[in-house]
Amino acid sequence: MLIQILNGLVYAGLLYIVSVGLVLIFGLRRVVNFAHGGFYMVGAYAGYTAAMVFGFWGGLIVAVLVLGLIGILLDYVVFRPLQNADHMVTVLVTFGILLVFEDVVQMIWGADTLSVLAPYPFDGTVQLGDILFPVYRLLVIAVAIAVALGLTLWLRFSRAGLYVRASSVDALTTGMQGVDTEKLSLSVVGLGTALAGLSGVIASPLLALSPSMGSSILIESFIVVVTGGLGSFAGAFIAALLIGQVHNLGIVYVPNVASMLPLLLMVVVLILKPTGFARSYS
């Protein structure tokens, strides 16, 4: 049971890092970004390629920078024009971008799955009571906690974080106070896509790299965002913890219906609390 709970926390941490980028982008651009799974996938492949030259940690830095730049470019070209468009339009456009990413990755790296080894010194195991547990999985949990703490401190105690929270509530009034909301949104979208790239690299020693890996995690990432409450960091964190455990325990104990359990959890939460676990940038 301890192993299953820890594995649930690992998956929850990975889900949170992916989902928090969706929260950032939706909070300021109001764009339902189905391309986010593509950012995660491209980050994993970019990190894989860069790691051949710079090592795992160098590949991680390269992937974060590359995905941040891709996000800034797409914000200029796609997200900014779509922020006032009908949500169905944004869904179709961003889903099309995801398909383009998948085709480009398959063209460059092929359709075969690729694997990445856990980096030294996190490639061993650690004794936890009577069991051995991979050190790298504990690192994933630590990275997710660090991202959550870093974003919380930034939003609560920095001037930029104050502007982000204000703009997510009322961008027009925030702009009237002298805040450049367009530049702010640009940087936030870049941060959101950079986090997707980070999550892709962090996931690569755990999951096989494939052109479809973005689509597979995208659905549960949206379940986290909706269950947690659109635009809520705290809600996304709580939802990721719950869905991570439900996902992992479901695979172990009820594998035939495991894929349905996160959706059922979301339905129950929304029936009881239609706004999800929290509101705004809480």
Buried (B, 14 or more C-beta within 10 A) or exposed (E): EEBBEBBBBBBBBBBBBBBBBBBBBBBBBBBBBBBBBBBBBBBBBBBBBBBEEBEBEBBBBBBBBBBBBBBBEBBEEBBBEBBEEEEEEBBEBBBEBBEEBBEBBBEEBEEEEBEBEBBEEBEEEEEEEEEEBBBBBBBBBEBBBEBBEEBBEBBEEEEEBBBBBBBBEEBEEBBEEEBEBEEBBBBBBBBBBBBBBBBBBBBBBBBEBBBEBBBEBBEBBBBBBBBBBBBBBBBBBBBBBBBBBBBBBBBEEEEEEBEEBBBEBBEEBBEEEEBBBBBBBB
